[in-house]
Amino acid sequence: MVPVTLLGKPGCHLCDDARAVVQRVLAELPAGTAELDERNILEDEALAERYAEDIPVVLIEDRVHVFWRVDADRFRAAVLAAAR
């Protein structure tokens, strides 16, 4: 199972947009392909310091996939490539 992490914070409209794309794409993939973990940067000082100006951030297997806006096709391809 591919770990996908969405870093964001409450009240962030870009985070809401990214979440919608990520959840939609993951729902379209075969069951067990990926697992989403959402992290609030306000609850982790190190994440807040590192990503405060870059959220949302999507990580695939703990590596940065994208900042700010998620392209569904590119995200899908990256998750499927990681699942191989």
PDB file of N, CA, C and O in Angstrom:
ATOM      1  N   MET A   1       0.850  -1.173   0.000  1.00  0.00           N
ATOM      2  CA  MET A   1       0.000   0.000   0.000  1.00  0.00           C
ATOM      3  C   MET A   1       0.898   1.240   0.000  1.00  0.00           C
ATOM      4  O   MET A   1       1.838   1.341   0.789  1.00  0.00           O
ATOM      5  N   VAL A   2       0.595   2.172  -0.892  1.00  0.00           N
ATOM      6  CA  VAL A   2       1.386   3.391  -1.032  1.00  0.00           C
ATOM      7  C   VAL A   2       0.909   4.423  -0.011  1.00  0.00           C
ATOM      8  O   VAL A   2      -0.273   4.766   0.017  1.00  0.00           O
ATOM      9  N   PRO A   3       1.823   4.920   0.831  1.00  0.00           N
ATOM     10  CA  PRO A   3       1.427   5.970   1.765  1.00  0.00           C
ATOM     11  C   PRO A   3       1.382   7.333   1.071  1.00  0.00           C
ATOM     12  O   PRO A   3       2.346   7.757   0.434  1.00  0.00           O
ATOM     13  N   VAL A   4       0.245   8.001   1.210  1.00  0.00           N
ATOM     14  CA  VAL A   4       0.054   9.348   0.682  1.00  0.00           C
ATOM     15  C   VAL A   4      -0.251  10.248   1.875  1.00  0.00           C
ATOM     16  O   VAL A   4      -1.108   9.927   2.698  1.00  0.00           O
ATOM     17  N   THR A   5       0.450  11.371   1.966  1.00  0.00           N
ATOM     18  CA  THR A   5       0.247  12.300   3.069  1.00  0.00           C
ATOM     19  C   THR A   5      -0.132  13.658   2.513  1.00  0.00           C
ATOM     20  O   THR A   5       0.501  14.167   1.588  1.00  0.00           O
ATOM     21  N   LEU A   6      -1.169  14.233   3.086  1.00  0.00           N
ATOM     22  CA  LEU A   6      -1.593  15.590   2.736  1.00  0.00           C
ATOM     23  C   LEU A   6      -1.287  16.480   3.928  1.00  0.00           C
ATOM     24  O   LEU A   6      -1.840  16.294   5.013  1.00  0.00           O
ATOM     25  N   LEU A   7      -0.400  17.450   3.719  1.00  0.00           N
ATOM     26  CA  LEU A   7      -0.058  18.405   4.762  1.00  0.00           C
ATOM     27  C   LEU A   7      -0.839  19.685   4.524  1.00  0.00           C
ATOM     28  O   LEU A   7      -0.826  20.225   3.417  1.00  0.00           O
ATOM     29  N   GLY A   8      -1.510  20.168   5.539  1.00  0.00           N
ATOM     30  CA  GLY A   8      -2.299  21.388   5.405  1.00  0.00           C
ATOM     31  C   GLY A   8      -2.646  21.941   6.762  1.00  0.00           C
ATOM     32  O   GLY A   8      -2.026  21.607   7.771  1.00  0.00           O
ATOM     33  N   LYS A   9      -3.655  22.797   6.768  1.00  0.00           N
ATOM     34  CA  LYS A   9      -4.151  23.350   8.028  1.00  0.00           C
ATOM     35  C   LYS A   9      -5.598  23.762   7.846  1.00  0.00           C
ATOM     36  O   LYS A   9      -6.049  23.980   6.722  1.00  0.00           O
ATOM     37  N   PRO A  10      -6.329  23.869   8.947  1.00  0.00           N
ATOM     38  CA  PRO A  10      -7.733  24.285   8.871  1.00  0.00           C
ATOM     39  C   PRO A  10      -7.859  25.691   8.275  1.00  0.00           C
ATOM     40  O   PRO A  10      -7.021  26.561   8.509  1.00  0.00           O
ATOM     41  N   GLY A  11      -8.917  25.884   7.510  1.00  0.00           N
ATOM     42  CA  GLY A  11      -9.187  27.195   6.931  1.00  0.00           C
ATOM     43  C   GLY A  11      -8.411  27.497   5.666  1.00  0.00           C
ATOM     44  O   GLY A  11      -8.470  28.617   5.160  1.00  0.00           O
ATOM     45  N   CYS A  12      -7.696  26.537   5.154  1.00  0.00           N
ATOM     46  CA  CYS A  12      -6.882  26.708   3.949  1.00  0.00           C
ATOM     47  C   CYS A  12      -7.699  26.209   2.754  1.00  0.00           C
ATOM     48  O   CYS A  12      -7.916  25.006   2.606  1.00  0.00           O
ATOM     49  N   HIS A  13      -8.152  27.139   1.901  1.00  0.00           N
ATOM     50  CA  HIS A  13      -9.002  26.725   0.775  1.00  0.00           C
ATOM     51  C   HIS A  13      -8.240  25.882  -0.238  1.00  0.00           C
ATOM     52  O   HIS A  13      -8.824  24.989  -0.851  1.00  0.00           O
ATOM     53  N   LEU A  14      -6.954  26.143  -0.427  1.00  0.00           N
ATOM     54  CA  LEU A  14      -6.176  25.300  -1.335  1.00  0.00           C
ATOM     55  C   LEU A  14      -6.032  23.880  -0.779  1.00  0.00           C
ATOM     56  O   LEU A  14      -5.984  22.909  -1.533  1.00  0.00           O
ATOM     57  N   CYS A  15      -5.965  23.777   0.544  1.00  0.00           N
ATOM     58  CA  CYS A  15      -5.902  22.454   1.184  1.00  0.00           C
ATOM     59  C   CYS A  15      -7.202  21.689   0.941  1.00  0.00           C
ATOM     60  O   CYS A  15      -7.188  20.488   0.672  1.00  0.00           O
ATOM     61  N   ASP A  16      -8.320  22.398   1.039  1.00  0.00           N
ATOM     62  CA  ASP A  16      -9.621  21.778   0.776  1.00  0.00           C
ATOM     63  C   ASP A  16      -9.695  21.288  -0.670  1.00  0.00           C
ATOM     64  O   ASP A  16     -10.186  20.192  -0.939  1.00  0.00           O
ATOM     65  N   ASP A  17      -9.200  22.114  -1.597  1.00  0.00           N
ATOM     66  CA  ASP A  17      -9.201  21.731  -3.011  1.00  0.00           C
ATOM     67  C   ASP A  17      -8.314  20.508  -3.242  1.00  0.00           C
ATOM     68  O   ASP A  17      -8.704  19.578  -3.949  1.00  0.00           O
ATOM     69  N   ALA A  18      -7.117  20.511  -2.641  1.00  0.00           N
ATOM     70  CA  ALA A  18      -6.193  19.389  -2.794  1.00  0.00           C
ATOM     71  C   ALA A  18      -6.794  18.116  -2.208  1.00  0.00           C
ATOM     72  O   ALA A  18      -6.698  17.050  -2.817  1.00  0.00           O
ATOM     73  N   ARG A  19      -7.409  18.216  -1.043  1.00  0.00           N
ATOM     74  CA  ARG A  19      -8.034  17.062  -0.402  1.00  0.00           C
ATOM     75  C   ARG A  19      -9.088  16.444  -1.316  1.00  0.00           C
ATOM     76  O   ARG A  19      -9.160  15.223  -1.453  1.00  0.00           O
ATOM     77  N   ALA A  20      -9.899  17.287  -1.934  1.00  0.00           N
ATOM     78  CA  ALA A  20     -10.958  16.784  -2.812  1.00  0.00           C
ATOM     79  C   ALA A  20     -10.368  15.992  -3.983  1.00  0.00           C
ATOM     80  O   ALA A  20     -10.871  14.921  -4.324  1.00  0.00           O
ATOM     81  N   VAL A  21      -9.310  16.514  -4.593  1.00  0.00           N
ATOM     82  CA  VAL A  21      -8.688  15.820  -5.723  1.00  0.00           C
ATOM     83  C   VAL A  21      -8.056  14.514  -5.262  1.00  0.00           C
ATOM     84  O   VAL A  21      -8.257  13.470  -5.882  1.00  0.00           O
ATOM     85  N   VAL A  22      -7.294  14.571  -4.175  1.00  0.00           N
ATOM     86  CA  VAL A  22      -6.617  13.377  -3.663  1.00  0.00           C
ATOM     87  C   VAL A  22      -7.632  12.297  -3.296  1.00  0.00           C
ATOM     88  O   VAL A  22      -7.468  11.139  -3.679  1.00  0.00           O
ATOM     89  N   GLN A  23      -8.659  12.659  -2.572  1.00  0.00           N
ATOM     90  CA  GLN A  23      -9.669  11.674  -2.170  1.00  0.00           C
ATOM     91  C   GLN A  23     -10.385  11.078  -3.374  1.00  0.00           C
ATOM     92  O   GLN A  23     -10.648   9.876  -3.406  1.00  0.00           O
ATOM     93  N   ARG A  24     -10.701  11.904  -4.361  1.00  0.00           N
ATOM     94  CA  ARG A  24     -11.390  11.403  -5.560  1.00  0.00           C
ATOM     95  C   ARG A  24     -10.518  10.411  -6.312  1.00  0.00           C
ATOM     96  O   ARG A  24     -10.977   9.335  -6.696  1.00  0.00           O
ATOM     97  N   VAL A  25      -9.254  10.780  -6.521  1.00  0.00           N
ATOM     98  CA  VAL A  25      -8.348   9.897  -7.255  1.00  0.00           C
ATOM     99  C   VAL A  25      -8.139   8.592  -6.492  1.00  0.00           C
ATOM    100  O   VAL A  25      -8.190   7.514  -7.085  1.00  0.00           O
ATOM    101  N   LEU A  26      -7.905   8.678  -5.189  1.00  0.00           N
ATOM    102  CA  LEU A  26      -7.677   7.454  -4.413  1.00  0.00           C
ATOM    103  C   LEU A  26      -8.911   6.557  -4.409  1.00  0.00           C
ATOM    104  O   LEU A  26      -8.785   5.333  -4.400  1.00  0.00           O
ATOM    105  N   ALA A  27     -10.089   7.150  -4.417  1.00  0.00           N
ATOM    106  CA  ALA A  27     -11.328   6.368  -4.447  1.00  0.00           C
ATOM    107  C   ALA A  27     -11.493   5.630  -5.776  1.00  0.00           C
ATOM    108  O   ALA A  27     -12.152   4.591  -5.833  1.00  0.00           O
ATOM    109  N   GLU A  28     -10.901   6.160  -6.830  1.00  0.00           N
ATOM    110  CA  GLU A  28     -11.000   5.548  -8.151  1.00  0.00           C
ATOM    111  C   GLU A  28     -10.009   4.396  -8.338  1.00  0.00           C
ATOM    112  O   GLU A  28     -10.183   3.570  -9.234  1.00  0.00           O
ATOM    113  N   LEU A  29      -8.979   4.337  -7.502  1.00  0.00           N
ATOM    114  CA  LEU A  29      -7.952   3.291  -7.629  1.00  0.00           C
ATOM    115  C   LEU A  29      -8.434   1.996  -6.993  1.00  0.00           C
ATOM    116  O   LEU A  29      -9.329   2.011  -6.149  1.00  0.00           O
ATOM    117  N   PRO A  30      -7.841   0.871  -7.399  1.00  0.00           N
ATOM    118  CA  PRO A  30      -8.219  -0.403  -6.785  1.00  0.00           C
ATOM    119  C   PRO A  30      -8.006  -0.352  -5.265  1.00  0.00           C
ATOM    120  O   PRO A  30      -7.057   0.266  -4.783  1.00  0.00           O
ATOM    121  N   ALA A  31      -8.884  -0.997  -4.534  1.00  0.00           N
ATOM    122  CA  ALA A  31      -8.793  -1.032  -3.074  1.00  0.00           C
ATOM    123  C   ALA A  31      -7.417  -1.536  -2.655  1.00  0.00           C
ATOM    124  O   ALA A  31      -6.887  -2.477  -3.246  1.00  0.00           O
ATOM    125  N   GLY A  32      -6.851  -0.914  -1.646  1.00  0.00           N
ATOM    126  CA  GLY A  32      -5.558  -1.316  -1.123  1.00  0.00           C
ATOM    127  C   GLY A  32      -4.362  -0.743  -1.856  1.00  0.00           C
ATOM    128  O   GLY A  32      -3.223  -1.086  -1.539  1.00  0.00           O
ATOM    129  N   THR A  33      -4.599   0.124  -2.833  1.00  0.00           N
ATOM    130  CA  THR A  33      -3.485   0.707  -3.583  1.00  0.00           C
ATOM    131  C   THR A  33      -2.745   1.751  -2.751  1.00  0.00           C
ATOM    132  O   THR A  33      -1.514   1.774  -2.725  1.00  0.00           O
ATOM    133  N   ALA A  34      -3.494   2.608  -2.076  1.00  0.00           N
ATOM    134  CA  ALA A  34      -2.880   3.710  -1.327  1.00  0.00           C
ATOM    135  C   ALA A  34      -3.691   4.013  -0.080  1.00  0.00           C
ATOM    136  O   ALA A  34      -4.877   3.698   0.019  1.00  0.00           O
ATOM    137  N   GLU A  35      -3.002   4.637   0.867  1.00  0.00           N
ATOM    138  CA  GLU A  35      -3.651   5.032   2.113  1.00  0.00           C
ATOM    139  C   GLU A  35      -3.320   6.494   2.385  1.00  0.00           C
ATOM    140  O   GLU A  35      -2.157   6.894   2.333  1.00  0.00           O
ATOM    141  N   LEU A  36      -4.345   7.286   2.675  1.00  0.00           N
ATOM    142  CA  LEU A  36      -4.179   8.719   2.910  1.00  0.00           C
ATOM    143  C   LEU A  36      -4.060   9.009   4.395  1.00  0.00           C
ATOM    144  O   LEU A  36      -4.836   8.515   5.214  1.00  0.00           O
ATOM    145  N   ASP A  37      -3.056   9.834   4.722  1.00  0.00           N
ATOM    146  CA  ASP A  37      -2.864  10.354   6.071  1.00  0.00           C
ATOM    147  C   ASP A  37      -2.838  11.874   5.952  1.00  0.00           C
ATOM    148  O   ASP A  37      -2.014  12.431   5.225  1.00  0.00           O
ATOM    149  N   GLU A  38      -3.733  12.538   6.660  1.00  0.00           N
ATOM    150  CA  GLU A  38      -3.752  14.003   6.657  1.00  0.00           C
ATOM    151  C   GLU A  38      -3.069  14.502   7.912  1.00  0.00           C
ATOM    152  O   GLU A  38      -3.311  13.998   9.008  1.00  0.00           O
ATOM    153  N   ARG A  39      -2.205  15.506   7.743  1.00  0.00           N
ATOM    154  CA  ARG A  39      -1.489  16.068   8.876  1.00  0.00           C
ATOM    155  C   ARG A  39      -1.687  17.580   8.896  1.00  0.00           C
ATOM    156  O   ARG A  39      -1.550  18.252   7.873  1.00  0.00           O
ATOM    157  N   ASN A  40      -2.008  18.094  10.060  1.00  0.00           N
ATOM    158  CA  ASN A  40      -2.197  19.524  10.291  1.00  0.00           C
ATOM    159  C   ASN A  40      -0.846  20.101  10.705  1.00  0.00           C
ATOM    160  O   ASN A  40      -0.319  19.738  11.757  1.00  0.00           O
ATOM    161  N   ILE A  41      -0.282  20.988   9.898  1.00  0.00           N
ATOM    162  CA  ILE A  41       1.045  21.523  10.210  1.00  0.00           C
ATOM    163  C   ILE A  41       1.039  22.359  11.489  1.00  0.00           C
ATOM    164  O   ILE A  41       2.094  22.574  12.086  1.00  0.00           O
ATOM    165  N   LEU A  42      -0.121  22.827  11.914  1.00  0.00           N
ATOM    166  CA  LEU A  42      -0.185  23.617  13.145  1.00  0.00           C
ATOM    167  C   LEU A  42       0.029  22.749  14.382  1.00  0.00           C
ATOM    168  O   LEU A  42       0.289  23.266  15.469  1.00  0.00           O
ATOM    169  N   GLU A  43      -0.078  21.444  14.220  1.00  0.00           N
ATOM    170  CA  GLU A  43       0.114  20.516  15.336  1.00  0.00           C
ATOM    171  C   GLU A  43       1.522  19.928  15.374  1.00  0.00           C
ATOM    172  O   GLU A  43       1.819  19.089  16.224  1.00  0.00           O
ATOM    173  N   ASP A  44       2.386  20.360  14.464  1.00  0.00           N
ATOM    174  CA  ASP A  44       3.745  19.836  14.403  1.00  0.00           C
ATOM    175  C   ASP A  44       4.684  20.996  14.063  1.00  0.00           C
ATOM    176  O   ASP A  44       4.694  21.481  12.932  1.00  0.00           O
ATOM    177  N   GLU A  45       5.456  21.427  15.027  1.00  0.00           N
ATOM    178  CA  GLU A  45       6.310  22.599  14.851  1.00  0.00           C
ATOM    179  C   GLU A  45       7.290  22.456  13.691  1.00  0.00           C
ATOM    180  O   GLU A  45       7.521  23.413  12.952  1.00  0.00           O
ATOM    181  N   ALA A  46       7.862  21.278  13.531  1.00  0.00           N
ATOM    182  CA  ALA A  46       8.824  21.061  12.448  1.00  0.00           C
ATOM    183  C   ALA A  46       8.153  21.178  11.078  1.00  0.00           C
ATOM    184  O   ALA A  46       8.710  21.782  10.161  1.00  0.00           O
ATOM    185  N   LEU A  47       6.949  20.598  10.941  1.00  0.00           N
ATOM    186  CA  LEU A  47       6.218  20.717   9.679  1.00  0.00           C
ATOM    187  C   LEU A  47       5.822  22.157   9.409  1.00  0.00           C
ATOM    188  O   LEU A  47       5.922  22.629   8.276  1.00  0.00           O
ATOM    189  N   ALA A  48       5.370  22.862  10.447  1.00  0.00           N
ATOM    190  CA  ALA A  48       4.966  24.269  10.292  1.00  0.00           C
ATOM    191  C   ALA A  48       6.141  25.113   9.835  1.00  0.00           C
ATOM    192  O   ALA A  48       5.995  25.964   8.958  1.00  0.00           O
ATOM    193  N   GLU A  49       7.295  24.883  10.422  1.00  0.00           N
ATOM    194  CA  GLU A  49       8.487  25.651  10.057  1.00  0.00           C
ATOM    195  C   GLU A  49       8.907  25.356   8.619  1.00  0.00           C
ATOM    196  O   GLU A  49       9.294  26.262   7.881  1.00  0.00           O
ATOM    197  N   ARG A  50       8.828  24.106   8.234  1.00  0.00           N
ATOM    198  CA  ARG A  50       9.297  23.708   6.902  1.00  0.00           C
ATOM    199  C   ARG A  50       8.319  24.067   5.777  1.00  0.00           C
ATOM    200  O   ARG A  50       8.741  24.465   4.691  1.00  0.00           O
ATOM    201  N   TYR A  51       7.005  23.926   6.040  1.00  0.00           N
ATOM    202  CA  TYR A  51       6.025  24.037   4.956  1.00  0.00           C
ATOM    203  C   TYR A  51       5.014  25.182   5.097  1.00  0.00           C
ATOM    204  O   TYR A  51       4.052  25.231   4.330  1.00  0.00           O
ATOM    205  N   ALA A  52       5.195  26.074   6.022  1.00  0.00           N
ATOM    206  CA  ALA A  52       4.193  27.119   6.300  1.00  0.00           C
ATOM    207  C   ALA A  52       3.741  27.888   5.056  1.00  0.00           C
ATOM    208  O   ALA A  52       2.566  28.233   4.933  1.00  0.00           O
ATOM    209  N   GLU A  53       4.653  28.152   4.155  1.00  0.00           N
ATOM    210  CA  GLU A  53       4.328  28.940   2.960  1.00  0.00           C
ATOM    211  C   GLU A  53       3.989  28.078   1.750  1.00  0.00           C
ATOM    212  O   GLU A  53       3.683  28.608   0.682  1.00  0.00           O
ATOM    213  N   ASP A  54       4.038  26.770   1.900  1.00  0.00           N
ATOM    214  CA  ASP A  54       3.901  25.877   0.749  1.00  0.00           C
ATOM    215  C   ASP A  54       2.660  25.000   0.750  1.00  0.00           C
ATOM    216  O   ASP A  54       2.459  24.227  -0.186  1.00  0.00           O
ATOM    217  N   ILE A  55       1.825  25.101   1.774  1.00  0.00           N
ATOM    218  CA  ILE A  55       0.681  24.185   1.860  1.00  0.00           C
ATOM    219  C   ILE A  55      -0.380  24.520   0.825  1.00  0.00           C
ATOM    220  O   ILE A  55      -0.522  25.671   0.413  1.00  0.00           O
ATOM    221  N   PRO A  56      -1.108  23.519   0.417  1.00  0.00           N
ATOM    222  CA  PRO A  56      -0.979  22.122   0.775  1.00  0.00           C
ATOM    223  C   PRO A  56       0.232  21.472   0.113  1.00  0.00           C
ATOM    224  O   PRO A  56       0.716  21.908  -0.932  1.00  0.00           O
ATOM    225  N   VAL A  57       0.693  20.426   0.758  1.00  0.00           N
ATOM    226  CA  VAL A  57       1.787  19.611   0.231  1.00  0.00           C
ATOM    227  C   VAL A  57       1.284  18.175   0.186  1.00  0.00           C
ATOM    228  O   VAL A  57       0.700  17.683   1.152  1.00  0.00           O
ATOM    229  N   VAL A  58       1.512  17.513  -0.935  1.00  0.00           N
ATOM    230  CA  VAL A  58       1.167  16.107  -1.056  1.00  0.00           C
ATOM    231  C   VAL A  58       2.467  15.318  -1.136  1.00  0.00           C
ATOM    232  O   VAL A  58       3.321  15.571  -1.986  1.00  0.00           O
ATOM    233  N   LEU A  59       2.593  14.361  -0.230  1.00  0.00           N
ATOM    234  CA  LEU A  59       3.747  13.465  -0.217  1.00  0.00           C
ATOM    235  C   LEU A  59       3.297  12.076  -0.670  1.00  0.00           C
ATOM    236  O   LEU A  59       2.223  11.606  -0.294  1.00  0.00           O
ATOM    237  N   ILE A  60       4.117  11.442  -1.466  1.00  0.00           N
ATOM    238  CA  ILE A  60       3.901  10.051  -1.848  1.00  0.00           C
ATOM    239  C   ILE A  60       5.135   9.302  -1.372  1.00  0.00           C
ATOM    240  O   ILE A  60       6.257   9.611  -1.775  1.00  0.00           O
ATOM    241  N   GLU A  61       4.918   8.322  -0.518  1.00  0.00           N
ATOM    242  CA  GLU A  61       6.018   7.577   0.095  1.00  0.00           C
ATOM    243  C   GLU A  61       7.016   8.524   0.768  1.00  0.00           C
ATOM    244  O   GLU A  61       8.230   8.353   0.654  1.00  0.00           O
ATOM    245  N   ASP A  62       6.483   9.513   1.461  1.00  0.00           N
ATOM    246  CA  ASP A  62       7.270  10.494   2.221  1.00  0.00           C
ATOM    247  C   ASP A  62       8.147  11.395   1.364  1.00  0.00           C
ATOM    248  O   ASP A  62       9.057  12.043   1.881  1.00  0.00           O
ATOM    249  N   ARG A  63       7.890  11.445   0.074  1.00  0.00           N
ATOM    250  CA  ARG A  63       8.604  12.364  -0.820  1.00  0.00           C
ATOM    251  C   ARG A  63       7.603  13.368  -1.391  1.00  0.00           C
ATOM    252  O   ARG A  63       6.476  13.012  -1.732  1.00  0.00           O
ATOM    253  N   VAL A  64       8.029  14.615  -1.489  1.00  0.00           N
ATOM    254  CA  VAL A  64       7.137  15.656  -1.991  1.00  0.00           C
ATOM    255  C   VAL A  64       6.744  15.341  -3.430  1.00  0.00           C
ATOM    256  O   VAL A  64       7.591  15.157  -4.304  1.00  0.00           O
ATOM    257  N   HIS A  65       5.444  15.285  -3.644  1.00  0.00           N
ATOM    258  CA  HIS A  65       4.907  15.111  -4.996  1.00  0.00           C
ATOM    259  C   HIS A  65       4.556  16.481  -5.575  1.00  0.00           C
ATOM    260  O   HIS A  65       4.886  16.779  -6.722  1.00  0.00           O
ATOM    261  N   VAL A  66       3.884  17.313  -4.772  1.00  0.00           N
ATOM    262  CA  VAL A  66       3.436  18.615  -5.285  1.00  0.00           C
ATOM    263  C   VAL A  66       3.132  19.563  -4.129  1.00  0.00           C
ATOM    264  O   VAL A  66       2.773  19.145  -3.028  1.00  0.00           O
ATOM    265  N   PHE A  67       3.288  20.841  -4.416  1.00  0.00           N
ATOM    266  CA  PHE A  67       2.858  21.921  -3.536  1.00  0.00           C
ATOM    267  C   PHE A  67       1.647  22.595  -4.165  1.00  0.00           C
ATOM    268  O   PHE A  67       1.509  22.590  -5.389  1.00  0.00           O
ATOM    269  N   TRP A  68       0.785  23.163  -3.372  1.00  0.00           N
ATOM    270  CA  TRP A  68      -0.335  24.027  -3.737  1.00  0.00           C
ATOM    271  C   TRP A  68      -1.473  23.356  -4.490  1.00  0.00           C
ATOM    272  O   TRP A  68      -2.538  23.160  -3.905  1.00  0.00           O
ATOM    273  N   ARG A  69      -1.306  22.999  -5.742  1.00  0.00           N
ATOM    274  CA  ARG A  69      -2.406  22.467  -6.542  1.00  0.00           C
ATOM    275  C   ARG A  69      -2.088  21.064  -7.049  1.00  0.00           C
ATOM    276  O   ARG A  69      -0.979  20.791  -7.507  1.00  0.00           O
ATOM    277  N   VAL A  70      -3.071  20.190  -6.960  1.00  0.00           N
ATOM    278  CA  VAL A  70      -2.880  18.788  -7.344  1.00  0.00           C
ATOM    279  C   VAL A  70      -3.523  18.541  -8.708  1.00  0.00           C
ATOM    280  O   VAL A  70      -4.714  18.789  -8.895  1.00  0.00           O
ATOM    281  N   ASP A  71      -2.735  18.058  -9.643  1.00  0.00           N
ATOM    282  CA  ASP A  71      -3.241  17.641 -10.943  1.00  0.00           C
ATOM    283  C   ASP A  71      -3.641  16.174 -10.812  1.00  0.00           C
ATOM    284  O   ASP A  71      -2.804  15.323 -10.513  1.00  0.00           O
ATOM    285  N   ALA A  72      -4.904  15.885 -11.031  1.00  0.00           N
ATOM    286  CA  ALA A  72      -5.428  14.532 -10.815  1.00  0.00           C
ATOM    287  C   ALA A  72      -4.699  13.484 -11.644  1.00  0.00           C
ATOM    288  O   ALA A  72      -4.350  12.427 -11.117  1.00  0.00           O
ATOM    289  N   ASP A  73      -4.460  13.742 -12.911  1.00  0.00           N
ATOM    290  CA  ASP A  73      -3.814  12.756 -13.778  1.00  0.00           C
ATOM    291  C   ASP A  73      -2.373  12.487 -13.350  1.00  0.00           C
ATOM    292  O   ASP A  73      -1.934  11.338 -13.315  1.00  0.00           O
ATOM    293  N   ARG A  74      -1.649  13.542 -13.028  1.00  0.00           N
ATOM    294  CA  ARG A  74      -0.259  13.392 -12.589  1.00  0.00           C
ATOM    295  C   ARG A  74      -0.194  12.665 -11.248  1.00  0.00           C
ATOM    296  O   ARG A  74       0.670  11.812 -11.044  1.00  0.00           O
ATOM    297  N   PHE A  75      -1.096  12.998 -10.342  1.00  0.00           N
ATOM    298  CA  PHE A  75      -1.132  12.350  -9.037  1.00  0.00           C
ATOM    299  C   PHE A  75      -1.455  10.857  -9.198  1.00  0.00           C
ATOM    300  O   PHE A  75      -0.788  10.014  -8.598  1.00  0.00           O
ATOM    301  N   ARG A  76      -2.458  10.531  -9.991  1.00  0.00           N
ATOM    302  CA  ARG A  76      -2.847   9.145 -10.233  1.00  0.00           C
ATOM    303  C   ARG A  76      -1.653   8.348 -10.782  1.00  0.00           C
ATOM    304  O   ARG A  76      -1.357   7.252 -10.306  1.00  0.00           O
ATOM    305  N   ALA A  77      -0.980   8.910 -11.780  1.00  0.00           N
ATOM    306  CA  ALA A  77       0.161   8.230 -12.387  1.00  0.00           C
ATOM    307  C   ALA A  77       1.276   8.001 -11.364  1.00  0.00           C
ATOM    308  O   ALA A  77       1.914   6.948 -11.368  1.00  0.00           O
ATOM    309  N   ALA A  78       1.507   8.966 -10.502  1.00  0.00           N
ATOM    310  CA  ALA A  78       2.579   8.839  -9.501  1.00  0.00           C
ATOM    311  C   ALA A  78       2.230   7.766  -8.469  1.00  0.00           C
ATOM    312  O   ALA A  78       3.097   6.987  -8.073  1.00  0.00           O
ATOM    313  N   VAL A  79       0.992   7.719  -8.037  1.00  0.00           N
ATOM    314  CA  VAL A  79       0.588   6.701  -7.062  1.00  0.00           C
ATOM    315  C   VAL A  79       0.669   5.317  -7.691  1.00  0.00           C
ATOM    316  O   VAL A  79       1.161   4.381  -7.060  1.00  0.00           O
ATOM    317  N   LEU A  80       0.199   5.175  -8.907  1.00  0.00           N
ATOM    318  CA  LEU A  80       0.241   3.868  -9.570  1.00  0.00           C
ATOM    319  C   LEU A  80       1.686   3.430  -9.821  1.00  0.00           C
ATOM    320  O   LEU A  80       1.998   2.244  -9.703  1.00  0.00           O
ATOM    321  N   ALA A  81       2.567   4.364 -10.164  1.00  0.00           N
ATOM    322  CA  ALA A  81       3.973   4.024 -10.361  1.00  0.00           C
ATOM    323  C   ALA A  81       4.597   3.562  -9.043  1.00  0.00           C
ATOM    324  O   ALA A  81       5.391   2.622  -9.030  1.00  0.00           O
ATOM    325  N   ALA A  82       4.247   4.210  -7.951  1.00  0.00           N
ATOM    326  CA  ALA A  82       4.770   3.832  -6.642  1.00  0.00           C
ATOM    327  C   ALA A  82       4.241   2.476  -6.192  1.00  0.00           C
ATOM    328  O   ALA A  82       4.896   1.773  -5.422  1.00  0.00           O
ATOM    329  N   ALA A  83       3.058   2.110  -6.672  1.00  0.00           N
ATOM    330  CA  ALA A  83       2.424   0.851  -6.271  1.00  0.00           C
ATOM    331  C   ALA A  83       3.039  -0.349  -6.980  1.00  0.00           C
ATOM    332  O   ALA A  83       2.821  -1.486  -6.560  1.00  0.00           O
ATOM    333  N   ARG A  84       3.789  -0.123  -8.027  1.00  0.00           N
ATOM    334  CA  ARG A  84       4.366  -1.241  -8.799  1.00  0.00           C
ATOM    335  C   ARG A  84       5.515  -1.894  -8.085  1.00  0.00           C
ATOM    336  O   ARG A  84       6.103  -2.844  -8.602  1.00  0.00           O
TER     337      ARG A  84
END
